[in-house]
Amino acid sequence: VLTDISLISNPCAVSIGQYKLMVFYIAPDFSLRCHSTNGTQWSTYTFPDFKALSSPLAVAMPSLSRVDVIVMGQDNALYHASQSGGGAWSALTKISVMMTPA
């Protein structure tokens, strides 16, 4: 059971297998946080040096043991991070969008 957490965004939850759940949200200090459980205990990860503006979106690919999260930064750009196989999170990187004239 998650207790004593404060959030200022809608939470987003994904599952990547039996007893493996991840919950993403924005904390009052605008940090992006991830709580994950292995079925018995919860752990917390705060993405370093990043301030978010929007609720996070996440997608899980259980067959690859991969989770991707996308969130808007305070510069109004979209950022992406991923985790594979339960390892370390990648750094949040800005998503570049190429616009072509019609």
N, C-alpha and C positions, 0 to 999 in steps of 0.2 A: 504494500500500500504506500503510495506517495503521499507524504504529509509535509506541512510547513514549506510549501513552495508558493511563490507569488509570480503571477504572470500578467503581461499586458497585451497579449495576443491570443488568438485562438490556438489551442494546441493541435498538433498534427501527430498521428500515431501510425506506425507501420509494424508489421510482423515479418520476420525473416525465418521463421521456423518454429517448431514446437518450443514453447516457453521463452521465446526470444521476442521481446517487444521493445520498441523505441518510441519515446515521446519527445517531440521537439516543441519549443516555445520561446518567446521573447520575455526576458526577465525585466523588472522595473529599471535596471540600469542599461537597458537596450541591448544586452548581450544575448546571443543565440545559445541556447542550452539544449542538451540532449540527455534524457534519463533513459537508461536501458536496464532490462532485467534478464536474468538467466533462468527465471522461474522461482528463485528463492531470495535473491537480494537485488537491490537497485544500485546502480552507479550513475555518476553525473559527469558530464563533459561540458565544459564551457569553451566555445570557439574563441581563441585568443585574439585580442586587438581588433575586434570587429563590433560595430554598432549597427543594429538592424532597424528597419523602418516598417516592415510588414510581417504578417504571420508567415511562418515557413511552410513550404510544401515539400513533401518527401515521397519517394517511391522506393519500394523494395523489390529486389529480384532474388527470391529465395534460392532458385536453382544455381545462382552464382554467389550466394551469400554476400550480396552487395546492396548497399543503401546509398541513395543520392538525396541530397537536400538542396533546395533552392530558396533564396531569401533576397529581399531587396535591402540594399544598404542605405545609409543615410545620405548618400550621394545620388539616390534614385536609380542606381544601376543594379542589375541582377547579379548575384553571386552563387557559385556552385561549390559543393564539397562532396566527397564520397568516402565510403569505407568499404573495404572488401575483406571477407573472411574473418571479420571480427578484429582486424588489425587497427592501426592508427588511422585517424581521420586525415584526409588530404587537407591542405590549406584551402581556405575559401578563395576562389579566383573569380575575377570579373568575367562575365559572359559577354563576349563581343558579338555584336549583331551587324551584319553587312546589309546595308540598304541599297537597292538598285533602283534607278528611276524606271517608271512604268513606260 
